[in-house]
Each structure stands twice: as C-alpha cells, then as structure tokens.
C-alpha cells in the first residue's frame, strides 16, 4: 500500500504541472489583459504608458519566461500577488478555501444520505413503487442544472416561505447556526444533483450484485432480506459507487464556481471567476491549481478506500 501511495503521489506532479501549463496559456489567449481592464476606455493613455504598465506587471516578458517565474515561485508556496489588489493569492485562497470545502462537504453528505437509501430501495423493490419513485428522482435530478435549482430554492425557501436567507456568508466560528442556515440552500443545489447521479449507479450495481450466486446462497441459508442486502450485497456494490463519487467531486468543485456566485459565497470558485473577469492572471492560476490539487487528492483517497471496502483489492 505504501509503495502504491508513493507512486500515485509522484504521478500527481505531472498532472498538476499539465493543469498549470494549460491554465497559464488559456489566460493568455483571452483577448485583452489586466492593463486593458485597468485603463478601460480612457483615451488619454499613451502607448508608452501602456507599455510601462505591462513592464511593471511583467507582462512584457516572453510567455515561457513568465511561466517559469510563476511555477518556480509556486513550487516554493508563493502563488504571486493579485495584480488588481496587490494581496497575496495564497493568503486569499487560504481564507476562501474553508468556504468551498464546507460547501462541497455538505453537498457530498446530502448526496450520499439520499443516494444510498434511494438506490438500495429501488434495487430491492425493482419494478414496484419505490423503484418508480427513485427513477423519477433520478430523472428530475439529472435534468435540472444546479444553478437553476439554486434559483428555484431561493424563490421557494427564501422569498416565498422566508425560512432561509437567500445569499451571503457568515463564518462558522462567528455564528454556527447562521452559518449552517446560509449554507443549506447552496449545499442542496449541488447535493441533489449529485444524489441523482449516485442513486442511479447505486441501483444498477445493487441489481447486479443481488443476482450473484453468493447472494442466492445467503438467501438459501435462511438469512433475512435485510441482512442479505446490507451485509452481503451493499459492501460489494460500493466500489463502482465510490468511483463515481470520487469523479463527481470534480463536478462539485466545478459547480461551486456558479453556485458560489449565485449565493454570494466568498469561496475559491467565485474568486476564480472574479479573476477571469478582471484578467487577473495570478488569481485564476492560483485558484485553478488549488482546485486541481484537491481533485487529485480526492482521487488518491478513493483508491485507498477501495482497499478498505474490498479486501480482495491489494496494491503492490
């Protein structure tokens, strides 16, 4: 296991480097730059002044030189400073990362809490009303974009019923109750969509496992259907589900970009979106690199969970 973990950690380096290169180049392909945004429509700015500003921000250097300087500093933990505000990108991300982490964690917990019982019950009562209800939930969940679901939740629970605040963020340390009240709607917006996708996979894998010989043998021994389902079938059906959940974590991070904007949450996704609008290269590069690192670490964790769920899985 330790050899496998070491190998996977080493392989994350080229993955993160590839992400860094792609994001760095894509930002340079966007028309305009931060200097253009700062100047705006001012007509009295001379070309010499524009060139001076680009030289001050290091934008006059060749692209490969800019990338070399940035990646060298990033390897030392320095993600640069925002061109607009002058604040450290690493400091800003450290303040915003807990917001995104809480959002994705709560969304994942909501998704698993719904997907497991829905998927198991749909498989256990195949062709009966629990299966039909589960299929309807999956169909609706996969058909609605998360940002549209978020708007619907705001209209219902905030504007119509007045139960929850529509937007904003309060740190957990400042007020735990108010923090959770403000995080419920955005977490539901992401979690319900993930629950639908996970429930569909859970149902199909449970149906496959319930038809295997060892399950029929367990039934023949006189075990109750509850014991057969939970002790013999569920654990063996979890590996495909764990794979989907690990991959869907990337979707949670991607969806967080829009959801954080809809609900005015000061997370990494909104930070990256602000950087794109402002053409603030260090902001975007730092945010995407942190998101990519989190995604890689989650997939590494998924591989470790494989071995814990299925004792037949061994890594050399």
C-alpha positions as CSV (number, residue, x, y, z in Angstrom):
1,X,0.0,0.0,0.0
2,X,2.8,2.4,0.9
3,X,4.5,1.7,-2.4
4,X,1.3,2.4,-4.3
5,X,0.6,5.6,-2.4
6,X,4.2,6.8,-3.1
7,X,3.8,6.0,-6.8
8,X,0.5,7.8,-7.0
9,X,1.8,10.9,-5.2
10,X,4.7,11.1,-7.7
11,X,2.3,10.8,-10.6
12,X,0.3,13.8,-9.3
13,X,3.3,16.1,-10.1
14,X,3.0,15.9,-14.0
15,X,-0.8,16.1,-13.6
16,X,-0.6,19.4,-11.7
17,X,2.1,20.7,-14.0
18,X,-0.1,20.0,-17.0
19,X,-3.0,21.8,-15.4
20,X,-0.7,24.8,-14.6
21,X,0.5,25.0,-18.2
22,X,-3.0,24.8,-19.7
23,X,-4.5,27.4,-17.4
24,X,-1.5,29.7,-17.9
25,X,-1.7,29.5,-21.7
26,X,-5.5,29.8,-21.8
27,X,-5.4,33.0,-19.7
28,X,-3.0,34.5,-22.2
29,X,-5.3,33.6,-25.1
30,X,-8.2,35.6,-23.7
31,X,-8.5,39.0,-25.5
32,X,-7.1,41.9,-23.5
33,X,-5.2,41.8,-20.3
34,X,-5.3,43.3,-16.8
35,X,-3.7,46.6,-18.1
36,X,-6.5,47.0,-20.6
37,X,-9.1,46.4,-17.9
38,X,-7.4,48.9,-15.6
39,X,-7.2,51.6,-18.3
40,X,-10.7,51.0,-19.5
41,X,-12.0,53.4,-22.2
42,X,-9.6,56.2,-21.2
43,X,-8.5,57.9,-24.4
44,X,-5.6,59.9,-22.9
45,X,-3.4,56.9,-22.2
46,X,-0.4,56.9,-24.4
47,X,1.1,53.7,-25.9
48,X,4.3,54.4,-23.9
49,X,2.3,54.5,-20.7
50,X,0.6,51.2,-21.6
51,X,3.9,49.6,-22.3
52,X,5.3,50.9,-19.0
53,X,2.3,49.4,-17.1
54,X,2.8,46.0,-18.8
55,X,6.5,46.1,-18.0
56,X,5.7,46.9,-14.4
57,X,3.4,43.8,-14.2
58,X,5.9,41.6,-16.1
59,X,3.6,41.2,-19.0
60,X,6.2,42.3,-21.5
61,X,8.3,39.2,-20.9
62,X,8.0,36.2,-23.2
63,X,5.3,33.7,-22.2
64,X,7.7,30.9,-21.3
65,X,9.7,33.3,-19.1
66,X,6.5,34.4,-17.3
67,X,5.5,30.8,-16.7
68,X,9.0,29.8,-15.5
69,X,9.0,32.6,-12.9
70,X,5.4,31.8,-11.8
71,X,5.9,28.0,-11.5
72,X,9.2,28.4,-9.7
73,X,7.6,30.6,-7.1
74,X,4.6,28.3,-6.9
75,X,6.8,25.4,-6.0
76,X,8.0,27.4,-3.1
77,X,4.5,28.1,-1.9
78,X,4.3,31.6,-3.4
79,X,1.3,31.9,-5.9
80,X,2.1,35.5,-6.5
81,X,0.0,38.6,-5.7
82,X,-3.2,39.9,-7.3
83,X,-2.4,42.5,-9.9
84,X,-5.6,44.4,-9.0
85,X,-5.4,44.4,-5.2
86,X,-1.7,43.5,-4.5
87,X,-2.8,40.9,-1.9
88,X,-1.1,37.6,-1.7
89,X,-3.0,35.0,-3.7
90,X,-2.0,32.2,-1.3
91,X,-3.4,34.2,1.6
92,X,-6.7,34.9,-0.2
93,X,-7.1,31.2,-1.1
94,X,-6.4,30.1,2.5
95,X,-9.2,32.4,3.6
96,X,-11.6,31.2,0.9
97,X,-10.8,27.5,0.8
98,X,-12.7,26.7,4.0
99,X,-15.9,28.1,2.4
100,X,-15.6,25.9,-0.7
101,X,-14.6,22.9,1.4
102,X,-17.6,23.3,3.7
103,X,-19.9,23.7,0.6
104,X,-18.6,20.6,-1.1
105,X,-18.5,18.5,2.1
106,X,-22.1,19.4,3.0
107,X,-23.2,18.7,-0.6
108,X,-21.5,15.3,-0.6
109,X,-23.1,14.4,2.7
110,X,-26.5,15.3,1.4
111,X,-25.9,13.4,-1.8
112,X,-24.8,10.2,0.0
113,X,-27.6,10.5,2.6
114,X,-30.2,10.5,-0.3
115,X,-28.5,8.3,-2.9
116,X,-27.8,5.3,-0.7
117,X,-31.3,4.6,0.5
118,X,-32.9,5.6,-2.8
119,X,-30.6,3.3,-4.8
120,X,-30.8,0.4,-2.4
121,X,-34.6,0.5,-2.1
122,X,-35.0,0.9,-5.9
123,X,-32.9,-2.2,-6.4
124,X,-34.5,-4.2,-3.6
125,X,-38.1,-3.4,-4.8
126,X,-37.4,-3.5,-8.6
127,X,-40.5,-2.8,-10.7
128,X,-42.5,-1.6,-7.7
129,X,-43.4,1.8,-6.4
130,X,-40.1,2.5,-4.6
131,X,-38.3,1.8,-7.9
132,X,-40.6,4.2,-9.8
133,X,-40.1,7.0,-7.2
134,X,-36.4,6.5,-7.3
135,X,-36.3,6.6,-11.1
136,X,-38.4,9.8,-11.1
137,X,-36.0,11.4,-8.6
138,X,-33.0,10.5,-10.8
139,X,-34.7,11.8,-14.0
140,X,-35.6,15.1,-12.4
141,X,-32.2,15.5,-10.7
142,X,-30.2,14.8,-13.9
143,X,-32.4,17.2,-15.9
144,X,-32.1,20.3,-13.8
145,X,-28.8,22.4,-13.8
146,X,-27.5,23.1,-10.4
147,X,-27.7,26.9,-10.8
148,X,-31.3,26.7,-11.9
149,X,-32.1,24.5,-8.9
150,X,-30.4,27.0,-6.7
151,X,-32.6,29.9,-8.0
152,X,-35.7,27.7,-7.5
153,X,-34.7,27.0,-3.9
154,X,-34.2,30.7,-3.3
155,X,-37.6,31.5,-4.7
156,X,-39.3,28.9,-2.5
157,X,-37.5,28.8,0.8
158,X,-36.3,32.5,0.9
159,X,-38.7,34.7,-1.0
160,X,-41.9,32.7,-0.6
161,X,-41.6,30.9,2.8
162,X,-38.9,33.1,4.4
163,X,-37.3,30.2,6.1
164,X,-33.7,30.7,5.0
165,X,-31.6,33.7,3.8
166,X,-31.2,33.9,0.1
167,X,-27.5,34.7,0.0
168,X,-24.4,35.8,1.9
169,X,-22.0,34.0,4.2
170,X,-21.3,34.0,8.0
171,X,-18.2,32.2,9.3
172,X,-18.9,29.2,11.4
173,X,-16.7,30.5,14.2
174,X,-18.8,33.7,14.3
175,X,-22.2,32.0,14.4
176,X,-22.6,28.3,13.8
177,X,-26.3,28.4,13.4
178,X,-26.3,31.3,11.0
179,X,-23.5,29.7,9.0
180,X,-25.5,26.5,8.6
181,X,-28.7,28.4,7.7
182,X,-26.8,30.2,4.9
183,X,-25.1,27.0,3.6
184,X,-28.2,24.8,3.4
185,X,-29.5,26.1,0.1
186,X,-26.3,26.1,-1.9
187,X,-25.4,22.7,-0.5
188,X,-28.8,21.3,-1.6
189,X,-28.3,22.9,-5.0
190,X,-25.2,20.8,-5.5
191,X,-26.1,17.8,-3.4
192,X,-29.4,16.9,-5.0
193,X,-27.8,16.8,-8.5
194,X,-25.0,14.5,-7.3
195,X,-27.5,12.4,-5.3
196,X,-29.4,11.7,-8.6
197,X,-26.3,10.5,-10.4
198,X,-25.1,8.4,-7.5
199,X,-28.5,6.8,-6.9
200,X,-28.7,5.7,-10.5
201,X,-25.3,4.0,-10.2
202,X,-26.2,2.5,-6.8
203,X,-29.3,0.9,-8.2
204,X,-27.6,-0.7,-11.2
205,X,-24.7,-2.1,-9.1
206,X,-27.1,-3.4,-6.4
207,X,-29.2,-5.1,-9.1
208,X,-26.1,-6.8,-10.5
209,X,-24.8,-7.9,-7.0
210,X,-28.2,-9.2,-5.9
211,X,-28.3,-11.6,-8.8
212,X,-25.0,-13.2,-8.0
213,X,-24.6,-16.8,-6.6
214,X,-23.3,-15.9,-3.2
215,X,-26.4,-13.7,-2.6
216,X,-28.7,-16.5,-3.6
217,X,-26.7,-18.8,-1.3
218,X,-27.2,-16.4,1.6
219,X,-30.9,-16.3,1.0
220,X,-31.0,-20.2,0.8
221,X,-29.4,-20.3,4.3
222,X,-32.4,-18.5,5.7
223,X,-31.0,-15.0,6.2
224,X,-33.4,-12.2,6.2
225,X,-33.6,-10.0,3.1
226,X,-32.4,-7.0,5.2
227,X,-29.3,-8.9,6.2
228,X,-28.6,-10.1,2.7
229,X,-29.0,-6.6,1.3
230,X,-26.9,-4.7,3.9
231,X,-24.3,-7.2,4.9
232,X,-23.7,-9.2,1.7
233,X,-24.7,-7.1,-1.3
234,X,-24.2,-3.5,-0.2
235,X,-20.5,-3.6,0.5
236,X,-19.7,-5.3,-2.8
237,X,-21.7,-2.8,-4.7
238,X,-19.9,0.2,-3.2
239,X,-16.7,0.1,-5.4
240,X,-18.4,1.5,-8.5
241,X,-20.3,4.0,-6.4
242,X,-17.0,5.2,-4.7
243,X,-15.5,5.6,-8.2
244,X,-18.5,7.8,-9.3
245,X,-18.4,9.8,-6.1
246,X,-14.7,10.5,-6.5
247,X,-15.2,11.6,-10.0
248,X,-18.2,13.7,-9.2
249,X,-16.2,15.6,-6.6
250,X,-14.7,17.4,-9.5
251,X,-18.2,18.3,-10.6
252,X,-18.9,19.6,-7.2
253,X,-15.8,21.9,-7.4
254,X,-16.8,23.0,-10.9
255,X,-20.4,23.6,-9.9
256,X,-19.2,25.5,-6.9
257,X,-18.0,28.2,-9.2
258,X,-21.5,29.0,-10.3
259,X,-23.3,28.3,-7.0
260,X,-20.9,30.5,-5.1
261,X,-21.7,33.3,-7.5
262,X,-25.5,32.7,-7.2
263,X,-25.4,32.6,-3.4
264,X,-22.7,35.2,-2.9
265,X,-20.3,32.8,-1.1
266,X,-16.7,34.0,-0.8
267,X,-15.2,30.7,-2.0
268,X,-12.4,29.7,-4.4
269,X,-14.9,29.3,-7.3
270,X,-16.1,32.9,-7.0
271,X,-12.5,34.1,-6.5
272,X,-11.5,32.4,-9.8
273,X,-14.5,33.9,-11.6
274,X,-13.6,37.4,-10.4
275,X,-10.0,36.8,-11.6
276,X,-11.2,35.8,-15.0
277,X,-13.5,38.9,-15.3
278,X,-10.6,41.1,-14.2
279,X,-8.0,39.3,-16.3
280,X,-6.0,38.9,-13.0
281,X,-3.7,36.1,-14.0
282,X,-2.3,35.2,-10.6
283,X,-5.8,34.9,-9.1
284,X,-7.0,32.5,-11.7
285,X,-3.8,30.4,-11.9
286,X,-3.6,30.0,-8.1
287,X,-7.3,29.1,-7.7
288,X,-7.3,26.5,-10.5
289,X,-4.1,25.0,-9.2
290,X,-5.6,24.6,-5.8
291,X,-8.8,23.1,-7.2
292,X,-6.8,20.7,-9.3
293,X,-4.7,19.6,-6.3
294,X,-7.9,19.0,-4.3
295,X,-9.3,16.9,-7.1
296,X,-6.1,14.8,-7.4
297,X,-6.0,14.2,-3.6
298,X,-9.6,13.1,-3.6
299,X,-9.0,10.5,-6.3
300,X,-6.0,9.3,-4.3
301,X,-8.3,8.9,-1.3
302,X,-10.8,7.0,-3.5
303,X,-8.1,4.4,-4.4
304,X,-7.3,4.0,-0.7
305,X,-11.0,3.4,0.1
306,X,-11.1,0.6,-2.5
307,X,-8.8,-1.5,-0.3
308,X,-10.8,-0.8,2.8
309,X,-14.1,-1.7,1.2
310,X,-12.9,-4.8,-0.7
311,X,-10.2,-7.0,0.9
312,X,-9.5,-8.6,-2.5
313,X,-8.1,-5.3,-3.7
314,X,-4.4,-5.1,-2.9
315,X,-1.8,-2.7,-4.3
316,X,1.8,-3.7,-4.6
